[in-house]
C-alpha cells in the first residue's frame, strides 16, 4: 500500500451550499491556491445552471416533467463529471477536481419518494453516488444564515431567492450530503476572508497538505462520551445510519493500520488508513479508498490480537455542525458494551461550540485524546493491564499530558474535576454539561 501514497493524486471535491454562500469565489480561490502548489485543477460547471439558463422554468412543468428533468440533470451531471475524472486520471500531475454541486444535490429539490424511484429505475444507490464518488464534500452556508447583511441575488442570473427561502434551500442542500464520511460545513462565524481560508484549510487538512500559518484554521477533532438511553429517532434532525466494521491489520509499531467497511442497504465503501505517531504536534493519517477486491485481499493481514469492531454510525447536522455518533455493537470486548461516542471536527472556540452541541444527547465528558477511548485500545483482545500493545502516546502532546499511566496499564483520567469543553464538573453531585444536560456520577 505504501507505493500508492507515492503516486500522483486525483482528489474529487464537491463545493455545495445555499444561495450566496461563496461557492463561486471559493472555486476561484481554491483553483489559485492549488495551482500555486503545482497541481492541475479542473472545475466542473454546475449542471443545473447550464440547463436552467436555456429557458427551462419549473413553473411550466408538471410533476412527471419535473421528474424527467431531474433525472436527465443527474445523468448529464454524471457524464460531465466523468469526462473530467477521466482526464485527471491520465494527467501526470496531482489533480484537484472541483465539482460545482454533486450527485446528491438534486435530491434536495424533490421528495424522498421521488428520489428513491429515480435510484431504482436507474440502478443507482446513495452509497455509490455520495460516499464512493467523491473524496470530500464542502458545504458553504448561505449568507442568509448568519451574514444577512451580505445576502444578495443581484450577481447571479439564475438566483431570485429571498432570505427565508435561501435558508430552507441551504438546509436541504446540507441534509442531502449527511452521511458522507468527509463532510465539512463552512459557516459564517468569521468574515468572508476567514470563511475562504477555512474552506481552503479544510481541503488541505483532508489531503494532508502542510500550509504552515497561511490559513490558521485550527480545526480539530473532538470526542465526547455519551450516556444512554438514547432519545427516540423522531427527536433527531435528519440523519443517516451506517453499518461500520473496522479491522486492524498487522503493522510495525508505532504505526496503526486499519480497514473500514461502511455502508447502508447492502452497499459499502472501503477505506485503508495508516495512522502514524505525532509529528510536529500532529497525528498523521493517510487514507486510501479501496475496491471490494482490495478490501478482501487486505483482510488476510488482519491482526489477531484485535477484535473486529462493529458500530452503528449515525450522522446528522445540528446548528451547521456535523456530528457522528458511534454506537458500539456486539461481538466485542466487554469494555465496549454500551459504549457510545460523539465526534465532530471544529475550528470554533469552546463557548461557540457549546451552543452547537446536540441538546437531545447526554454528554458525560469530553474524551478527546484519552487512550481509554481510542479504538485501537478498545479493540485489543488482552486486558489492558496485561497488554504490551496498549497505546498511550499516539495522541497529540497536549492530550498525553492530560492523562497519566497507572501501574496496572490503565489510564488515569486526571483530576477529580473533569473539564468538559471548558466547564469543570464535580465527580460527585449534579453536574451541568455544556449542552444543558445534567448527569450524576459518584466515586
C-alpha positions as CSV (number, residue, x, y, z in Angstrom):
1,X,0.0,0.0,0.0
2,X,2.9,2.4,0.6
3,X,3.6,2.6,-3.1
4,X,0.1,4.0,-3.7
5,X,0.9,7.0,-1.5
6,X,3.8,7.9,-3.8
7,X,1.6,8.1,-6.9
8,X,0.0,11.3,-8.1
9,X,-3.3,12.2,-6.5
10,X,-6.7,12.8,-8.1
11,X,-8.9,14.5,-5.5
12,X,-12.6,14.8,-6.2
13,X,-14.1,17.7,-4.3
14,X,-17.8,18.9,-4.2
15,X,-18.5,22.5,-3.4
16,X,-22.1,22.8,-2.5
17,X,-24.2,25.1,-0.3
18,X,-27.0,27.6,-0.2
19,X,-27.5,30.7,-2.3
20,X,-24.9,33.4,-1.9
21,X,-22.6,31.1,0.2
22,X,-19.4,31.9,-1.6
23,X,-19.1,28.9,-3.9
24,X,-18.1,30.9,-7.0
25,X,-15.4,32.8,-5.1
26,X,-14.4,29.6,-3.3
27,X,-13.8,27.8,-6.6
28,X,-11.6,30.6,-7.8
29,X,-9.6,30.8,-4.6
30,X,-9.1,27.0,-4.4
31,X,-8.0,27.0,-8.1
32,X,-5.4,29.7,-7.5
33,X,-4.1,28.1,-4.2
34,X,-3.6,24.6,-5.7
35,X,-2.2,25.8,-9.0
36,X,0.4,27.7,-7.0
37,X,1.3,24.3,-5.4
38,X,1.8,22.8,-8.8
39,X,-1.5,20.9,-9.1
40,X,-3.7,20.7,-12.1
41,X,-7.1,22.0,-11.3
42,X,-10.3,21.1,-13.2
43,X,-13.6,23.0,-12.5
44,X,-16.8,21.1,-13.3
45,X,-19.6,23.6,-14.1
46,X,-22.9,23.5,-12.3
47,X,-25.1,21.4,-14.5
48,X,-28.4,22.9,-13.2
49,X,-27.2,26.4,-14.1
50,X,-26.3,25.3,-17.6
51,X,-29.7,23.7,-18.2
52,X,-31.8,26.4,-16.5
53,X,-30.1,29.1,-18.4
54,X,-31.5,27.5,-21.6
55,X,-35.0,28.7,-20.8
56,X,-36.4,25.9,-18.5
57,X,-38.9,27.1,-15.9
58,X,-40.1,24.8,-13.2
59,X,-43.4,26.7,-13.0
60,X,-44.1,25.5,-16.6
61,X,-43.5,21.8,-15.8
62,X,-45.9,19.2,-14.5
63,X,-44.8,16.6,-11.9
64,X,-43.7,14.0,-14.4
65,X,-41.8,16.6,-16.4
66,X,-40.0,17.7,-13.2
67,X,-39.1,14.1,-12.5
68,X,-37.7,13.7,-16.1
69,X,-35.8,16.9,-15.9
70,X,-34.2,16.0,-12.5
71,X,-33.3,12.5,-13.8
72,X,-31.7,13.9,-17.0
73,X,-30.0,16.6,-15.0
74,X,-28.3,13.9,-12.9
75,X,-27.4,11.8,-15.9
76,X,-25.9,14.8,-17.5
77,X,-24.0,15.8,-14.4
78,X,-22.5,12.3,-14.0
79,X,-21.4,12.3,-17.6
80,X,-19.8,15.8,-17.4
81,X,-18.0,14.8,-14.2
82,X,-16.8,11.5,-15.7
83,X,-15.2,13.5,-18.5
84,X,-13.1,15.4,-16.0
85,X,-12.4,12.4,-13.9
86,X,-11.0,10.5,-16.9
87,X,-8.9,13.5,-17.9
88,X,-7.5,13.7,-14.4
89,X,-6.7,10.0,-14.3
90,X,-4.4,10.4,-17.4
91,X,-2.6,13.5,-16.1
92,X,1.0,13.2,-14.9
93,X,0.4,15.9,-12.2
94,X,-1.6,15.9,-9.0
95,X,-5.2,16.9,-9.9
96,X,-7.9,18.6,-7.9
97,X,-11.4,18.3,-9.5
98,X,-13.8,20.9,-8.1
99,X,-17.4,20.0,-8.7
100,X,-19.9,22.8,-8.5
101,X,-22.5,20.7,-6.7
102,X,-22.6,17.0,-7.0
103,X,-24.8,13.9,-7.5
104,X,-26.7,14.2,-4.2
105,X,-27.7,17.8,-4.7
106,X,-30.8,17.1,-6.9
107,X,-32.3,15.1,-4.0
108,X,-32.7,18.4,-2.2
109,X,-35.3,19.6,-4.7
110,X,-37.5,16.5,-4.9
111,X,-39.3,14.3,-2.4
112,X,-37.7,11.3,-0.8
113,X,-40.1,9.0,-2.6
114,X,-39.3,10.6,-6.0
115,X,-35.6,10.3,-5.3
116,X,-35.9,6.6,-4.3
117,X,-37.9,5.9,-7.5
118,X,-35.1,7.5,-9.5
119,X,-32.5,5.4,-7.7
120,X,-34.5,2.2,-8.5
121,X,-35.2,3.0,-12.2
122,X,-31.5,3.8,-12.9
123,X,-29.9,1.2,-10.7
124,X,-28.2,3.9,-8.6
125,X,-27.7,3.9,-4.8
126,X,-26.7,6.6,-2.3
127,X,-23.5,5.0,-1.2
128,X,-22.1,5.0,-4.7
129,X,-23.3,8.5,-5.6
130,X,-22.5,10.1,-2.2
131,X,-19.7,8.2,-0.5
132,X,-17.7,6.4,-3.2
133,X,-17.8,9.0,-6.0
134,X,-16.2,12.0,-4.1
135,X,-13.3,12.3,-1.7
136,X,-14.8,15.3,0.2
137,X,-17.9,17.5,0.4
138,X,-17.6,21.2,1.4
139,X,-20.9,22.9,2.2
140,X,-20.7,26.7,2.0
141,X,-23.5,28.1,4.3
142,X,-25.7,30.8,2.7
143,X,-25.1,34.4,3.7
144,X,-28.8,34.4,4.6
145,X,-27.8,32.4,7.7
146,X,-25.5,34.4,9.9
147,X,-24.4,37.1,7.4
148,X,-27.8,38.5,6.3
149,X,-26.4,42.0,5.5
150,X,-24.3,40.5,2.7
151,X,-27.0,38.4,1.2
152,X,-27.7,39.4,-2.4
153,X,-29.2,37.9,-5.6
154,X,-28.0,40.6,-7.9
155,X,-24.9,38.9,-9.4
156,X,-26.5,35.6,-10.3
157,X,-28.7,35.3,-13.4
158,X,-30.4,32.1,-12.1
159,X,-31.0,33.3,-8.5
160,X,-34.1,35.0,-7.1
161,X,-34.5,33.5,-3.6
162,X,-35.5,35.6,-0.6
163,X,-33.7,35.2,2.7
164,X,-36.2,32.7,4.1
165,X,-36.2,30.5,1.0
166,X,-32.4,30.7,0.9
167,X,-32.2,29.3,4.4
168,X,-34.5,26.5,3.5
169,X,-32.5,25.6,0.4
170,X,-29.3,25.8,2.4
171,X,-30.7,23.3,5.0
172,X,-31.9,20.9,2.3
173,X,-28.6,21.1,0.4
174,X,-26.7,20.2,3.6
175,X,-29.1,17.4,4.5
176,X,-28.6,15.8,1.1
177,X,-24.9,15.1,1.9
178,X,-25.3,14.0,5.5
179,X,-23.6,10.6,5.7
180,X,-20.6,11.3,3.6
181,X,-17.5,10.4,5.7
182,X,-15.7,13.6,4.9
183,X,-18.2,16.4,5.1
184,X,-17.2,19.9,6.1
185,X,-19.6,22.8,6.8
186,X,-18.1,26.3,6.4
187,X,-20.4,28.7,8.2
188,X,-20.4,32.5,8.6
189,X,-18.8,32.7,12.1
190,X,-16.0,34.8,10.6
191,X,-15.7,37.5,8.0
192,X,-15.8,36.4,4.3
193,X,-12.0,36.2,4.1
194,X,-11.9,34.0,7.1
195,X,-14.6,31.8,5.5
196,X,-12.5,31.4,2.4
197,X,-9.4,30.5,4.5
198,X,-11.4,27.9,6.5
199,X,-12.7,26.4,3.3
200,X,-9.2,26.1,1.7
201,X,-7.9,24.8,5.1
202,X,-10.5,22.1,5.3
203,X,-9.4,20.7,1.9
204,X,-5.7,20.9,2.7
205,X,-6.3,19.2,6.1
206,X,-8.1,16.3,4.4
207,X,-5.3,16.0,1.9
208,X,-2.6,16.2,4.5
209,X,-1.0,19.3,3.0
210,X,1.0,21.4,5.4
211,X,0.0,25.1,5.0
212,X,2.1,26.4,7.8
213,X,0.5,29.6,9.2
214,X,-1.1,30.7,5.9
215,X,-4.6,29.6,6.8
216,X,-4.7,29.2,10.6
217,X,-7.9,27.2,10.7
218,X,-7.1,25.4,14.0
219,X,-9.6,22.7,13.1
220,X,-9.5,19.8,15.5
221,X,-11.4,16.6,16.2
222,X,-13.3,16.4,19.4
223,X,-14.8,13.3,21.0
224,X,-17.5,13.1,23.7
225,X,-18.7,10.1,25.8
226,X,-22.4,9.7,25.5
227,X,-24.6,8.1,28.1
228,X,-27.9,6.4,27.4
229,X,-30.7,5.9,26.9
230,X,-30.6,7.5,23.5
231,X,-33.7,9.5,22.5
232,X,-36.3,8.3,20.1
233,X,-35.3,8.6,16.4
234,X,-38.0,11.3,16.0
235,X,-36.0,13.6,18.3
236,X,-33.0,13.7,15.9
237,X,-32.7,16.1,12.9
238,X,-32.5,14.4,9.5
239,X,-29.9,11.6,9.9
240,X,-28.2,8.8,8.1
241,X,-27.4,5.4,9.7
242,X,-24.5,3.3,8.6
243,X,-23.1,-0.2,9.4
244,X,-19.4,0.3,10.1
245,X,-16.8,-2.5,10.5
246,X,-13.2,-1.8,11.5
247,X,-10.3,-4.3,11.3
248,X,-6.8,-3.6,12.4
249,X,-4.0,-5.1,10.2
250,X,-0.6,-6.3,11.2
251,X,1.9,-3.4,11.3
252,X,5.2,-2.2,12.8
253,X,4.7,-0.1,15.9
254,X,4.1,2.7,16.4
255,X,2.1,2.8,13.2
256,X,-1.5,1.7,13.2
257,X,-3.1,0.3,10.1
258,X,-6.8,-0.4,9.8
259,X,-9.5,-1.2,7.3
260,X,-13.0,0.3,7.4
261,X,-16.1,-1.0,5.7
262,X,-19.0,1.4,5.8
263,X,-22.4,1.3,4.1
264,X,-26.1,1.0,4.2
265,X,-28.7,-1.1,2.5
266,X,-26.1,-3.6,1.3
267,X,-23.9,-1.1,-0.4
268,X,-20.5,-0.3,1.0
269,X,-17.4,1.9,0.7
270,X,-13.9,0.7,1.8
271,X,-11.0,2.7,3.3
272,X,-7.4,1.8,4.2
273,X,-5.9,4.0,6.9
274,X,-2.3,4.3,8.1
275,X,-2.1,6.3,11.4
276,X,1.4,7.5,12.3
277,X,2.6,8.9,15.5
278,X,2.8,12.6,16.4
279,X,4.9,14.7,14.0
280,X,5.3,18.4,14.7
281,X,2.3,18.3,17.0
282,X,0.0,16.3,14.6
283,X,-1.1,12.8,14.2
284,X,-0.7,11.9,10.5
285,X,-3.4,9.7,8.9
286,X,-3.1,8.5,5.3
287,X,-6.4,7.3,3.8
288,X,-6.8,5.3,0.6
289,X,-10.1,4.3,-1.0
290,X,-10.3,0.6,-1.9
291,X,-12.2,-1.6,-4.2
292,X,-14.1,-4.5,-2.6
293,X,-11.5,-6.9,-4.0
294,X,-8.6,-5.0,-2.4
295,X,-10.5,-4.9,0.9
296,X,-11.0,-8.7,0.9
297,X,-7.3,-9.3,0.0
298,X,-6.1,-7.0,2.7
299,X,-8.3,-8.7,5.3
300,X,-5.8,-11.6,5.1
301,X,-3.4,-9.3,7.1
302,X,-5.8,-8.9,10.0
303,X,-4.1,-8.6,13.4
304,X,-5.4,-11.5,15.6
305,X,-4.6,-9.5,18.7
306,X,-7.5,-7.2,18.0
307,X,-11.3,-7.8,17.9
308,X,-13.2,-6.7,14.9
309,X,-15.0,-3.5,15.8
310,X,-18.7,-3.3,14.8
311,X,-20.6,0.0,15.1
312,X,-23.8,1.7,14.1
313,X,-22.8,5.2,13.0
314,X,-25.4,7.9,12.9
315,X,-24.6,11.1,11.1
316,X,-26.5,14.4,11.5
317,X,-26.3,18.2,11.4
318,X,-27.1,20.4,14.3
319,X,-26.7,24.2,14.0
320,X,-24.5,23.8,11.0
321,X,-22.2,21.5,12.9
322,X,-21.7,17.9,11.6
323,X,-21.7,15.1,14.1
324,X,-21.1,11.4,14.0
325,X,-22.5,9.2,16.8
326,X,-20.8,5.8,17.1
327,X,-22.7,3.1,18.9
328,X,-20.6,0.1,19.6
329,X,-22.2,-3.3,18.8
330,X,-21.6,-6.9,19.7
331,X,-19.5,-9.0,19.4
332,X,-16.8,-7.0,21.1
333,X,-14.7,-6.9,24.2
334,X,-16.8,-6.3,27.4
335,X,-15.2,-2.9,27.7
336,X,-17.1,-1.8,24.6
337,X,-20.5,-2.9,25.9
338,X,-22.9,0.1,25.8
339,X,-20.2,2.5,24.6
340,X,-21.3,5.5,22.6
341,X,-19.0,8.2,21.4
342,X,-19.9,11.5,19.6
343,X,-17.3,13.1,17.3
344,X,-17.1,16.3,15.4
345,X,-14.5,18.5,13.7
346,X,-14.5,22.2,14.5
347,X,-12.4,25.3,14.5
348,X,-14.8,27.0,16.9
349,X,-13.8,28.2,20.3
350,X,-15.2,26.3,23.3
351,X,-18.0,28.8,24.1
352,X,-19.2,28.8,20.5
353,X,-19.1,25.1,20.2
354,X,-21.1,24.7,23.4
355,X,-24.0,26.4,21.7
356,X,-24.0,23.8,18.9
357,X,-23.8,20.6,20.8
358,X,-26.9,18.4,20.4
359,X,-29.1,19.1,23.5
360,X,-31.0,15.8,22.9
361,X,-27.9,13.7,23.8
362,X,-26.4,13.3,27.3
363,X,-22.7,14.1,27.1
364,X,-20.9,12.8,30.1
365,X,-17.5,14.3,29.3
366,X,-15.1,15.1,26.6
367,X,-12.6,12.3,26.0
368,X,-10.5,13.7,23.1
369,X,-7.1,12.2,23.2
370,X,-8.0,9.8,26.1
371,X,-6.4,6.5,25.3
372,X,-9.2,4.7,27.1
373,X,-11.4,5.7,24.3
374,X,-9.0,5.0,21.4
375,X,-10.5,2.5,19.0
376,X,-7.1,0.8,18.8
377,X,-7.1,0.1,22.5
378,X,-10.8,-0.7,22.7
379,X,-10.3,-3.4,20.2
380,X,-7.4,-5.2,22.0
381,X,-8.2,-8.8,23.0
382,X,-6.0,-8.7,26.0
383,X,-6.9,-7.0,29.2
384,X,-5.1,-3.6,29.2
385,X,-3.2,-4.3,32.4
386,X,-1.6,-7.4,30.7
387,X,-1.2,-5.9,27.3
388,X,2.1,-4.7,25.8
389,X,0.2,-3.2,22.8
390,X,-1.8,-0.7,24.8
391,X,-1.0,2.7,23.1
392,X,-1.0,5.8,25.2
393,X,1.2,8.1,23.1
394,X,-0.2,8.4,19.6
395,X,-2.4,11.3,20.7
396,X,-1.2,14.8,20.5
397,X,1.3,16.1,23.1
398,X,-1.4,18.3,24.8
399,X,-3.6,15.2,25.2
400,X,-0.9,13.0,26.5
401,X,-0.2,15.5,29.3
402,X,-3.8,15.2,30.4
403,X,-3.6,11.5,31.3
404,X,-1.0,9.6,33.3
405,X,-0.4,5.9,33.1
406,X,-1.3,3.7,36.1
407,X,0.8,0.7,37.1
408,X,-1.8,-1.7,36.0
409,X,-1.8,-0.4,32.5
410,X,-5.0,1.6,32.7
411,X,-5.0,5.4,32.1
412,X,-5.8,7.7,35.0
413,X,-8.3,10.2,33.6
414,X,-6.9,13.1,35.5
415,X,-8.1,15.1,38.5
416,X,-11.4,14.7,40.3
417,X,-12.9,17.6,38.4
418,X,-13.3,16.6,34.8
419,X,-13.2,19.5,32.3
420,X,-15.9,19.2,29.7
421,X,-15.4,21.6,26.8
422,X,-14.5,24.4,29.2
423,X,-16.8,23.6,32.1
424,X,-15.4,21.9,35.1
425,X,-17.8,19.4,36.8
426,X,-17.5,17.7,40.2
427,X,-17.3,13.9,40.2
428,X,-19.9,13.9,43.0
429,X,-23.2,15.7,42.6
430,X,-25.4,17.0,39.9
431,X,-23.3,18.5,37.0
432,X,-24.4,20.7,34.2
433,X,-22.9,19.9,30.9
434,X,-22.0,22.2,28.0
435,X,-25.2,21.2,26.1
436,X,-27.5,21.9,29.1
437,X,-28.0,18.3,30.1
438,X,-27.1,17.0,33.5
439,X,-25.7,13.8,34.9
440,X,-25.0,12.4,38.3
441,X,-21.8,10.4,39.0
442,X,-20.2,9.1,42.1
443,X,-16.7,7.8,43.0
